[in-house]
Amino acid sequence: MLDIIIIACYIFTVDYKNNDEVNVGVKDYSLRQIKHAKTRIAIMDAFIKRLEKTRFDDIAIREICKSVEISEGTFFNYFPQKIDIVNYYVSLMFIEVIWKMRKDAPSNEYINTINTFFAIMAE
C-alpha cells in the first residue's frame, strides 16, 4: 500500500478545496525521477520483508541488493545507512496517515481529526 501512496505523491499534486473535494493534477516527472522513487520503494520493501524474519543488525546490505538487483554502490546512493530505510518507511507511513486524515476528517474540526488519526493508526 505504501508504494502506491508514495508513487501517487511523487506523480500527482493534490489540492484540497472546499468540502474535502480533491482535485488531482498530473505533474510532469521524468522517467529518471519515477525510476528513482520505484527503486527506493523496492529497496525498502525488500528490507522490511527481511526485517519481519531477521534482526536489524543481521540484515546484510548485500542480501537486499541481490534481491532488488542493484549494486551495493547504488544502494548507498539511495540510503546512506540501513537505519535510513526505517526512517523512510516511517515517513511513508505518516504520509499515508495524513493523507487519510485529510480525506476523512473536516479540516476545522480538531476533535474529529484526532479521532480519525487514532482510528487509522488502529487499522
C-alpha positions in Angstrom: 0.0 0.0 0.0 2.8 2.4 0.9 4.4 2.0 -2.5 1.2 3.1 -4.2 0.9 6.2 -2.0 4.5 7.3 -2.5 4.2 6.9 -6.3 1.0 8.8 -6.2 2.6 11.5 -4.0 5.5 11.6 -6.4 3.4 11.9 -9.6 0.4 13.8 -8.5 -0.2 17.2 -6.9 -3.2 17.0 -4.6 -5.1 20.2 -4.0 -7.8 20.0 -1.3 -10.5 22.6 -1.8 -14.0 23.2 -0.4 -15.9 20.4 1.3 -13.0 17.9 1.1 -13.2 17.8 -2.7 -9.9 16.5 -4.1 -8.6 17.9 -7.4 -5.7 15.9 -8.8 -3.4 17.4 -11.4 -0.7 15.4 -13.2 2.8 16.8 -12.8 5.5 16.1 -15.3 8.2 14.0 -13.8 11.0 12.5 -15.8 11.4 8.8 -16.2 14.5 9.1 -14.1 12.6 10.6 -11.1 9.9 7.9 -11.3 12.5 5.2 -11.5 14.3 6.7 -8.5 11.1 6.5 -6.5 10.4 3.0 -7.5 13.9 1.8 -6.7 13.8 3.4 -3.2 10.5 1.6 -2.6 11.9 -1.7 -3.9 14.8 -1.4 -1.5 12.5 -0.5 1.3 10.1 -3.4 0.6 13.0 -5.9 0.4 14.4 -4.6 3.7 11.1 -4.6 5.5 10.3 -8.2 4.4 13.7 -9.3 5.8 13.1 -7.3 9.0 10.0 -9.4 9.6 12.1 -12.5 10.0 15.6 -11.3 10.9 17.1 -8.9 13.4 18.0 -5.5 12.1 21.8 -6.0 12.8 21.7 -9.3 11.0 20.4 -8.0 7.7 23.2 -7.6 5.2 23.1 -4.8 2.6 24.4 -7.4 0.1 21.2 -9.5 0.5 19.0 -6.5 -0.1 21.0 -5.5 -3.2 20.8 -9.1 -4.6 17.0 -9.3 -4.2 16.4 -5.8 -5.7 19.1 -6.5 -8.4 21.2 -3.4 -7.7 24.9 -3.0 -6.7 25.9 -2.1 -3.2 27.2 1.3 -4.5 23.7 2.0 -5.9 22.2 1.1 -2.6 24.2 3.7 -0.8 23.1 6.3 -3.4 19.6 5.8 -2.1 20.2 5.2 1.6 23.5 6.2 3.3 22.8 3.8 6.2 20.5 0.9 7.0 18.6 3.0 9.6 17.7 5.4 6.8 15.4 2.7 5.3 13.5 2.5 8.6 13.2 6.3 8.7 11.9 6.3 5.1 9.4 3.6 6.0 8.1 5.6 8.9 7.9 8.8 6.8 5.8 7.0 4.3 3.6 5.6 7.0 2.9 9.1 8.2 2.2 10.3 4.7 -0.5 7.7 4.4 -2.0 8.6 7.8 -2.0 12.3 7.0 -3.5 11.6 3.6 -6.3 9.6 5.0 -6.9 12.1 7.8 -7.3 15.0 5.4 -9.7 12.9 3.3 -11.8 11.6 6.2 -11.9 14.5 8.7 -13.1 18.0 8.2 -10.1 20.4 8.4 -11.6 22.7 11.0 -12.8 20.0 13.4 -9.8 19.2 15.6 -11.5 16.5 17.8 -12.7 14.6 14.7 -9.2 14.9 13.2 -7.7 13.4 16.3 -10.3 10.6 16.4 -9.6 9.9 12.7 -5.9 9.7 13.4 -6.3 7.1 16.1 -8.8 5.1 14.0 -6.3 5.0 11.2 -3.4 4.0 13.5 -5.5 1.2 14.9 -6.0 -0.4 11.4 
